[in-house]
Amino acid sequence: MPLKDKTALVTGARVGIGRAIAVHLADQGANIIACSRTLSPDDTVIAECASKGSKALAVAADVAALQDCVQVVKKGIDRFGRIDILVNNAGIYPSAPLLEIDEQTWDRVFAVNLKGTLFAAQSVAKLAMIPQKSGRIINISSCDGRRPTAGIAHYAASKAGVISLTKSMALELAPHNITANAVAPGWVETEAILKSDRWKTAVEEIPLGRLARPEEIAGMVAFLADGSAGYITGATFDINGGLIMD
């Protein structure tokens, strides 16, 4: 188990990509701190992590609030003694035409998707990773942060910001032996995506001809969390089936 004796904090862990990441890291041997706005100790993601032999802690928190991030980290350290991996996955994905985005929606998207990424990283770096002189930060961006599509200008801008913020994290945290990388998924087979018919049109443009499975995103996160990726920092990894090729 490559992540045995490691502890991972995963935000937005209750459903979708975040859930898949938490379960996969547990399967790799990590203890899991699962964080979401609505998460209880009897949530099924906690049971699934435990079924992999992992110790799992559920913490309800809003990553857009700095104090919530601090409390999540403190609870994780109290339970496990350290935090080795942070996966900033929490995010929201409302859609609206550019000319119809209101101030409240814009502010909430950036609060969760970008400010939350900063606050979680600040908290875990200060309280856990810098004192232990090691850490892995993995931020979940999006292919929309690379190439926006119509109707999601606020979301795309926030995810482009995640890519830039990741580079700043990598630069400033490197002296503490902390790496920071981003993963930019394309269309992923999650409940939220399948609720809309937009994916049916999008999949026609994907060279591999299908949506990604959440477990495929989790696999890249696990690689970046492993010790073998210790010399990779400031990078963004595209997982989009060939939709965007740089």
N, C-alpha and C positions, 0 to 999 in steps of 0.2 A: 504494500500500500504506500504509494509515493507521498501521501500527505498525512501519514500516521503521526500523531502527537501534535499536529498543527490545528489551529483554530481559525475558522473563516466566518466573517460577518457578511451576510448577504442581505442587501436591502431589496424591498419589493419581492420578497421570497414566497408569498402566499400562493401565487398563481403564475402560469405562463413560463417565460424564460427564467425568471428568478427562481421559481420552484424547481425547475429542471436543474439549474445550477446548484442549488442547495443540496438536492438529492445526489447529484453526481459527485460533488465534493465529499459528501458523507461516504459515498461508495468508495472513494479514494482514501478514506481513513481519517478525514478531518472532522473535528468537532464543529458544530454549526450554531451560529447565532443568527436566527432567522428574524428579520425585521420587516414589518409592514404596518400600515395605518390601522388595519383591522386584523389582528392576529392573536390567537389565544393558545395556551399550552396544549389544548386538545385538538388543535387544527391538524388536518390530515398530513400536511407537509412535515410536521414534527414527528408524527408516527412513522412516516415513510423514511425519514432520516434515521430514526432509531432502528428501523428494520435492517438498515445497512450496518448496524453495530456502532453507530455514531451517538455521541451525547449531543442533544440538541436543546437549545434554549429559545423560547419564543418571546419577542419583545414587541409590543405595539408602540409605534412612534411615527411621527411625521418628520421626514428628513429635511423638510423646508424650515424647520425650527431648530436653531442651533442647540438649544438646551435639550431637546429630544435626542439629538445625535450624541451629545455628551453623556446622557443617561444610558443610552444603549451601550456605548463603549464601556462605561463604568460597570454596568451589569454583566457584560461579557467578561471583563477582567476579573470581577468578583467570582464568577462561576468557573472560569477556565485558567485564570492566571496570566493570560497573554492573548493577543490577537495577531495572527501572522498574515492573514489575507483579508482584504476588503474588496467586495464586489459591489460597486455602485450600479445597481440595476433599476432602482425605483424610478418610475417615469410615468407620465400621462401623455395621451395621444388624442387630443380633441382635433377635429377638423373644421375648417371654416375658410371661405374665400378670403383672400388678402384684404379686400375692402370691407369685410364684415367682422374682422377680429376686434373684439372690444378690449378695453384696458384690463378689466378684471381677468379675462381668460389669458391674455398675454402674460400678465404678472404671475398667475398661478403656474402656467407652463414653465416659466423660467425659474420660479421658486422651487419647484419639485425637481425638474430635469437638470438644472445647472447649479443653482444655489445649494440644493440638497447634495449634489455631488461634491461640492467644495466643503460644506459643513461636515459631512461624514468623513471625508479625507482628513480635514484639519483635526477632528476629534480623535480619530484613531492614530494619526501620526503623533500628536502631542502626548497622548495618554498611554499608548502601547508601543508603537513601532520605533519611535526615536529612542525611548528608554531601553528597548531591547536590541537596538542597533540592527534591525532587519525588518523587512516587510514587503508585501506585494499588493499593489493597488491595481485593480482592473475595473475600468469604467466602461459601461455599456453605452455606446453611441448608436448610430444608425446609418444605413446607406443614404438616408435622407439628409444627413449632415454633410454628405459628400456631393449629392446631386438631388436637390429638392424636386418634389413633384407638386402639382397644383393642389391647393386646398389645405396645406399644412405648413404655411410659412413660419408660424410661431414654433411649431415642433421642430422643423428642420433647422431653424436658427439656433434653437437651444442645443440640438445635438451637434451642430458644427462647433458651438461653444465648448461642448464636452471634449471634442478632439483637441482644441487649442488648450483648454485647461489641463488636459492630460500631459501635454508637452511641458507646461509650466511646472506641474507636479514632478515630472521626471527630472527636470533641471534642478529644482530647488531641494528635492529630497534625496538626490543621489549621494550627497556626502554622508547621509545616515544609512546607507546601504538599503534604501527603499526604492524599488522600481515602480513605475507607473506606465500602464499601457491601456489602450482602448480596443474594444471589439465593436465592429460596426456591422450588425446583421442586416440582411435584406428582409424579404418577406418570410415570416416564420409562422408555422402552423400552430397558432395559439387560439384559444377560445375568443379572444378579443378580435383577432383578425378574421376568423371564420364567420363572425356575426355579420360582417359586411360582404357585399358582392365585389368589392374593389379588387380583391385578390384574384378573382377569375380573369379579369382583364390583365392584371400585372403579370400573372404566371406565363402568359403568352410571350412576354419579352425576356423571360429568364432562359438562358441557354440550356441549363440542366432540366428545364421543363417541369419543375415542381417547387413547392415551398420547402424551406428548411425545417427540419425537426428541431424542437427545442434542445434535445440532447446533443445536437451538432454544435450549437452555440456553447453549451456547457463543456463540451470537450476542449474547445479552444481556451476557455477560461481555466480549466484544470491544467492545461499545458503551461499557461502563463503563471499559474500559482506554484508550479513545481520548481524545485531547485535547479533543474536543468535549464530553465529560462532565465537564470540569474543575470545574464549579460544583455538581456533585451529590455530596453526602456525607451519611452517616448514614442513608441510605434503604435500604429492603428492597423488592425487586422480585419480585412473585409471578408465577410462570409455571406455571399449573396448569390451563389449559383452562377456567377458570371455576368450578373446584371450590370455591374460596373467593373471595368478592367482598367487599372492604372498601370 
